[in-house]
Amino acid sequence: MTTCAGIAKEIERRRADILDLSRRIHADPELAFQEVRASRLLQDVLSAEGFTVSQATHSLPTSFRAVARLSADRPRVTFTAEMDALPGLGHACGHNIIAAAGTYAAVVLKSVIGPEVGGTIEVVGTPAEERGSGKVRMIEDGVFENSDVVLQIHPHTLDTVVGQALARRTLVVEYFGKKAHAAAAPREGINALDALVLFYHSAALPRTKFSPGCLFHGIIEEGGQTPNIIPDYSRGRFSLRADTRPKLEALFEQVAALAQAAAAATGCRCQVAEPGPGVTTFRRNSVLEDLFAGLFEDRGRPDPRKIRESYGSTDLANVSQVVPTIEPLVKASDFPIHTEEFARDAAGAGGERALLDGVFFLACGGSRILTEPRLLDRIRRAFLETANAAPNAAG
């Protein structure tokens, strides 16, 4: 049986390679759907370690699947590798750490696993987590249908094994008006920027109108070309989030009504669209949480069951609705994610410690799942026991 002590030793032996992979991805950030170099780099590492590598789905060209089959096909332990960076911030969400941890967890586990162990170890490269919800498309394309468990770590500002995620839908709101000279003929124009600003104020400022657990935020993407021409077109992109799916649906209807009301008030035409699939809340698994909490404590990270008061959204939550999934958070920085400081720390000492610990957590967790059939049975039972909660959270 593979031991965590053997995994720790193998991680230390490969320490330089693990850190180098993360640093190279961090130094060359690529946006959602454009992770060409990161994807190729990860595939090259896995191919060199004897994994069979192929594209995971044709709908996402930068996706991949790397498979190492042991003495039997099942169980199948899937590690995911997020790759995309943030506009203007680079790897301020630490996807360089996520990608390197998932990749080397599989490599390390394959290196130390005993020949008597059955199952499949795989890495799935998952594009466009930050913008585009790539894993939702991958679910639709059947990428995870053979997975018995999906494991991923995420660098953060704290240590916790508790999965929390807000359901989210993204809206693009467009207004269409009429151009005119802003000073010489103002009455001849219909100001599309006025409509967008009115909508934004009506939705963003009086936030107390929304139910507790609901959030609205966004940006103006286009609002005109020059001050002396009344804008005939404006566009904004907005995120709607809630801690349950029913709340999110109600929030969507409320915000869409506000968008139309702003159009009516300004004489503009309004168009509301969703540019991609939404994401759901996280389906927690108590057995996986217990497993990883013990690993955190073994690695000197105490109190790993913290509940966060505020948190974001992830397309991995959709995966958690169809297969047992966990995404423990590993402290990498004292600064919040999606900041310049966190981006810096994602390639610093804190991020590198989180990466090495993350490889340990994932590889040890995967080892135990492959070698302890009763553990996997308990994970499956815990997944089924939460089925009654799934309709409120389904994406």
C-alpha positions, 0 to 999 in steps of 0.5 A: 500500500502506498504511504503518505511518507513515501509520497512526501519523500517523492515530492521532496525528490521532485521539489525543483521540478514541481516549483519550476512548473508553477513558476513557468505558468505564473510568468506566462499568464494566458486568459480564458480559452487562450491557455495554449502554452500552459496546456502544452507545458502540462501535457508535455510533463505528463507525457514524459511521465508515461501518461497517455494524453489526448484532448478532453473535448473538442469544444475546448481546444486547450483542454486535455486528459492525461491517463495512467491505467494501473492494474484495473480501470476502476476506481478512477481518481481525477485531478483537475488542472485550472490554467487561465489567468485574470485580465490585468492581474495574471495569476492572482487566483493562483491557477499556476499552483492549481495546475502544477499541484494537480499535475504533480499529484498524479505524477507522484502517485503514479511513481510510488503506487504499488503494482498490485493496486488497481484503478486509473489516475488521470489529470483533466486540464480545465480551461476558462474557470475565470470567465466562461465556466469551462467545466460546465461545458466539459460536464455536458460533453461527458468528460467526468462521467467515468470519474469516481472522485474529483480532487483539486486544491486552491491557494487562498488566505486560509486553510479549510476543507469546507467547500463553499461556492455561490451560484452565479449567472452572468448578464450582458446588458446592452442599450440602443439609442440615437446619436446626436450632437451633445450640445447643438442638438441634445433633444435629437439624441437618445442617450444609451449611456444614461440608460446603462448608468440608470440601470447600474444605480438602480441595481448596484446602489440600493443593495438592501432590496436584494435578499440576504445572500445575494450579490450584484456587481459588474462593469461598464464595457462600452459607453460612447466614443467622445463627449460631444456625441450622445452615445447610441450604444452602451454595454455592461457585464454583470455577475449575479450571485446567491447562496441558493439557486432559487434565490439566484433565479429570483435575483435574475428576474429582479435585475432583468426587470430593472434593466427594462425599466431603465430602457423605458425611462430613457427611451432606449431599447434594451437587450439582456443576454447570458454570454455563457453557462452559470455555475452552482453551489458546492455539493459538500462531501463529509467523508472527503472533508474528513479525509483531507482534514486529517491530511492537513493536520498531518502536514502542520496545518491545524483547524482545517474546517473553517467556515467562510463568511464571504466567498466566490463562485467556481465551475468546479461546484457544477462538477461536485453535483455530478461526482464526489468532489472536493476543493480544499483551500490551502493558505498561500498569502495573507492578501485576498485572491484577485489582487496584485499582492496575491498574484505576487505571492502565488510565486513566492514562498507562501505560494510554493509551500501551498503548492508542495503541501497541495501535491501532498494532500492530493496524492495522499488522498488519491492513494487512499481512495485507490487502496481503500475500497470501503473509503470510496464506498463511504464517499459515494454514500455521502454523495448520495445522501446529499441528493435531496439538497441538489435540486436547489443547487443544480446548475 
